[in-house]
Amino acid sequence: MTLKFARLGSAGNEQPVVIAPDADGSEKYFRLTSLTQDIDGGFLASGGIERTREALNTGKLPEISPEGLRVGAPVARPGAVVAIGLNYAAHAAESGVAAPEAPVVFLKPTNTIAGPFDAAPIPPSSEKYDWEVELAIVIGQEASYLSSVAAAEECIAGFAVANDLSERDYQIPGAAGQWTKGKSLPGSTPLGPWLVPASEVDPNNLRLRTLVNGDGRQDSVTSDMIFDPATIVHHLSQYMVLEPGDVVITGTPEGVAMSGRFPFIQPGDVVELEIEGLGRQRQEYFRAEIR
């Protein structure tokens, strides 16, 4: 039974649900509040996914209708959002740099997490706002000084779709060019729509796509990643503690606007991102105002 975990409701008031197939193949939504108040690190670390399976099998979860409910990020605000840069050789090449010999690591503020369908702000002075479809890892067990890649794999609770929105003028050129500045903007990490358990995903062979106003931009597979998800978690565990509920985004393939082949995001644009088996995001962009 393929499960999809989601959080539905207004921002800050999301309720945890699980989406499961019925006998006829149709999907039904079930409320999880009898098991947990949220889909967070505590839920994941305490065997929440397996407890959900058991509750579904015994008919203990009430069915709900998702009609009219906003879809939030599938995990509550994580303790950390860790990002990997230049993790596809073709993207490194279009960025004009050599493929890295070790993972390129940076952090994003956790307040950049947004719902997968929320309207997305372009910074007031931005002229080079860019999309990046990425496979997101959600951590399920503490990862610290792990001994092997196999041990790291056991720390992964599941996977989701992420968009690592990036302002290239803030990120790259000149003395002030810094990745943190270019990747920390409000709403710049849309996540979801679902969290799919790791046991139900082959993260090394998923198709990723991005469309802007219906036109294709990115189209690749995760098998082209330089460092696979378990290798990334093992590497990170040597330098930081990853806690349950933390999110690691694993880099983007070629096809970003920074390549020079496409225009950057403009107000009114619609960007859609999808990863095979993990669902599709859709953001409509607007110009944020100076307050």
Beta strands, then each sheet from edge to edge (+ up, - down):
strand 1: 4-8
strand 2: 15-21
strand 3: 27-31
strand 4: 63-64
strand 5: 81-85
strand 6: 104-108
strand 7: 113-114
strand 8: 120-122
strand 9: 129-130
strand 10: 133-139
strand 11: 156-163
strand 12: 166-167
strand 13: 189-190
strand 14: 196-197
strand 15: 207-212
strand 16: 215-221
strand 17: 247-249
strand 18: 270-275
strand 19: 279-287
sheet 1: 1+ 2- 3+ 4-
sheet 2: 6+ 5- 17- 10+ 11- 14+
sheet 3: 7+ 13+
sheet 4: 8+ 19+ 18- 15+ 16-
sheet 5: 9+ 12-
end
